[in-house]
Amino acid sequence: MKSDAPGKLVISGAYSVLLGAPALVAAVDRRVYADTAQGSNYESKEVTCGLALLAANPKYTLSAPLARPWYDARQLRGARDKLGLGSSAAICVASLALTLSQLTHHNILSPSSEQEAERFRRSLLDKLYPLALAAHREAQGGGSGIDVAAACYGGFFSARLDSKSNESSPLAITRVSLPSSLCLEVWASPNPATTSEFVRAVMNQRTQQPRQFQFLMHDQMQASENALEAVNQSDSSALVSALRQQLVALKKIGQLAQVSIVESVVSILNNVLDTDCVFLPSGAGGGDITLYAGPHPSPPEFRKKALGMNLRRLDLQLGAPGLQLHWDIK
């Protein structure tokens, strides 16, 4: 049996999603592939945590230690360590889907039709999503889990933690559609960033500098709400405006936490854009992935300068399907 799961792109709501504001997320068409027929080649902290959670679950009777499925994450990691597109979550989801499928006997017989296979997949997701979410949060030391949701369910969605703003809470996920007139481009930097370290540095300011943290995060949370409202109204201009607000807020939050959420290259490239366009970090920032948004493709001057600063545009399709399982359909 085989599986595959997509990576993710955070369009809006970085950091503020941890405090109850909405994030806008898209699954991308770069995927992790897993296979039970091959032995494990790499260890993943997230998968290790998931296997431990399964082994401790009294619902499952284990006759032997759980095997770690083989996976291929090259599409999401490239020549360097990672691209900042949620590879760890996609690895976790694709791998644990196969293990969980074995435990729940979904792979004893191949489904007799595509309809039956889809029923299996949906049933598996009901068990897999909370498992992968718990495993990923344990391995990462917290986090919203939006990348796990993207790997499981795919498409475009808004995600929000419950009103308690507790990272251990489940996400409320709502399907959305981006404005048809919006043009998005994804650019990668040669400077990888560690999301968990950035998030930890930012959230530490909650206790170290509470008044400044609350003031700056309020702006980011409001801009995140504005972005969701713009999407709900299918207003691309208002969405770009909300993303510009987030660019300003994220730069100030990074300065407070002394981490480079918004790198200098992002500020420089925004200087060559008109006010109806924006270039901002995706997710935790720090250089991994940046996002251009506007009513038209990025102008030639922007592209020339971006390439000259060692950025490269990624050819991505957004809104990719979530977890897929593969049997030989009879």
ABEGO torsion letter per residue (X at the ends): XBBBBBBBBBABGBGAAAAGBBBBBBBBABBBBBBAABBBABBBAAAAAAAAAAAABAABBBABBBBBBBBBAAAAAEABABAGAGAAAAAAAAAAAAAAAAAAGAAABBBABAAAAAAAAAAAAAAAAAAAAAAAAAAAGEEAGAAAAAAAAEEBBBBBBBAAGBAABBBBBBBBBBBAABBBBBBBBABBBBAAAAAAAAAAAAAABAAAAAAAAAAAAAAAAAAAAAAAAGBAAAAAAAAAAAAAAAAAAAAAAGBBABBAAAAAAAAABBAABBBBBBEAEGGABBBBBBABBBBAAAAAAAAAAGBBBBBBBBGBBBBBBBBBBX
